[in-house]
Amino acid sequence: MKSNIVGMEANMEQLLEKIMSVRSRGAGVNTRLFEKREHATFFVKFRLLAIFVVASTDQTNIDRLLPFMLGITIAMFFTVLAIFIIVCQYSCPTVFLLIPLAWLKVWYRGYFLASSRELT
């Protein structure tokens, strides 16, 4: 029994030597990769910063341009409506030209939209 314990102590010492060897090699690899890891971390942070800047710019564009474009669209709608009302009041036969032109516009838009979808 005493010989088994002595043999186990020798095996434990060999195991401890191997563990220390692996530990020192791992520490060496870790120190060699530390600079590369720092470099990679810098680019990850830089990429996240770039994404944040783009998202911030997009949010600014939405906050400023969307109300501006909506205001222009509403103003143009009321302008066209006012022109249509004035034309109808002073020249009623012109309405008979506007209705076929509106139908022709809708038909052409549908035709060219369908043909452009066939090309893609």
N, C-alpha and C positions, 0 to 999 in steps of 0.2 A: 504494500500500500504506500509505503514511504517512497518507493521508486516511481510510482505513478504520480505522486505529488511533485517530485523533483522534475519529472518529465513535463508535467503541466506547467511548471514555473518556467522551464526553458522555452516551451512553446509560447507562453504569454510574453516573455521577453522578445522573442522573434516577432510576434504579432505587434507588440508595442513599437519595435523598430520600424516595421512596415507602415504602421499608422503614422508615425512621425515623418517618415520619408514622403508619404503621400501628402501629408499636411504641408511640408515645406515646399514640395513641388506645386501644390495648389496655390500657396501664397505667392510663389514666383510667377505663376501664370496670371494670377490676379493683379500683381503689380505691373506686369507687362501690358495687360489689357486695360488698365485704369485710364491711361491717356486716350485710348480709342473710345472707351466708354464715355469719357467726358466730352469728346468730340461729337459722338452720336447724340448724346443728351442735349448738347447745344443746338443741333439741327432739329431735334424733336421740339424743343422749346421755340425755336425760330419758326418752325412750320405752324405750331399752334398760334403763335403771335400773328403770323401772316393770315391764317384763317380768321382770327378775331378781327383783324383790320378790315378784311374783305367783308365780313359779316356786318361790321359797324358801318362801312361805306354803303353797303346795300340798304341797311336800315335807314341811314340818313337820306338816301335817294328816295326811298318809299315815303318817308315822313315829309319830305319837301316837295317832290315831284308829283306824287299822287294827288294831293289836293289841288295843285296848280293845273294839272291835266284835266282833272274832273271839272274844275271851274271853267276851263276853256271849252270843254265838251258841252257843258250846260249852256254857256253863252252862245255857242254855234247853233245848238238846237233851237234856242229861242229866236235867234236871228233868222234861221231858215223858216221857222213857223211864222214869224212876222212878215217875211217876204211873201210867203204863200198866202197869208190873209190879205195883204195889200193887193197882190195880183188878182185874187178872187174878187175883191171889191171893185176894182177899176176895169178889169178886163175878164169878164166871166168866160168868154170863149177860149181863153188861154188854158183854163182848167181842162178842157177837152184834149189839149195837147199834152198836159202834164201827166194825166192818167196813163195814156199809152206809153209815154216815155218811161214812167216808173215801172210799168209792167215789162218793158223791153230791157230795162236795167237789171231787174230781178232775174229775168230769163237768161241774159248774157252772163251774169255772175254765176248762176247755177251751172250753165254750160261749160264755162271756162274752169270752174272749180272742179267739175267732174273730169274734164279732160286733163287737168294738171295732176289729178290723183292717178290717172292711168299712166302717166309718164313716170311716176315714182314707184 
